[in-house]
Amino acid sequence: VLPSTPYDAKGLLKAAIRDDNPVIFLEQKLLYSFRGLVPEEEYILPLSQCDVKRQGKDVTVVASGYMVWHAMLAAQILQNEDIDVEVVDVCTIAPLDEETIGRSAQKTGRVVLATEACRGYGPASEWGMVVMERAFEYLKAPITRLTGRHSPIPFANSIENGFWPDTQAILQACKDVMAW
């Protein structure tokens, strides 16, 4: 699992602990400073289910972890340009909620995939295949993949910037698929 908000972190961690199967809980260190509502009462989020963080009709951005925040910022900016972006948060990398990704791709017909993982053999490749299998005939533009560079992740902040896609990259990718 890979939470993108404090709320998701609590709900997914509790689900992971209570699940009878092995679960790997991934955290993005860049999210440690983020704040958000975390209810004190008991709640558990379902494993293997995407969360549609924002409804939209023009472009689907499928993202996970820190990329969800960039996708949400891009969606807010693009709203001012009359581009309505749907943001699908892949909270659980495996098993993958193919139905939600496919349904969103069918609805918008345009898909941008944003992940911090490397381009080759990463989750974006799998997400793209899900779109191809479930929504190919609905696509109005080629799928766009935004990923981390094919390189070891740098540790120094000075060279870490620019390693992953950012809000600007998602903005441009959404505009590009809308131009088709």
Buried (B, 14 or more C-beta within 10 A) or exposed (E): BBBBBBBBBBBBBBBBEEEEEEBEEEEBEEBEEEEEEEEEEEEBBEBBBBBBBBEBEBBBBBBBBBBBBBBBBBBEBBEEEEBBBBBBBBBBBEEBBBEBBBBBBBBBBBBBBBBBBBBEEBBBBBBBEBBBEBBEEBBEBEBBBBBBEEEEEEEEEEEEEEBBBBBEBBBBBBBBBBEE
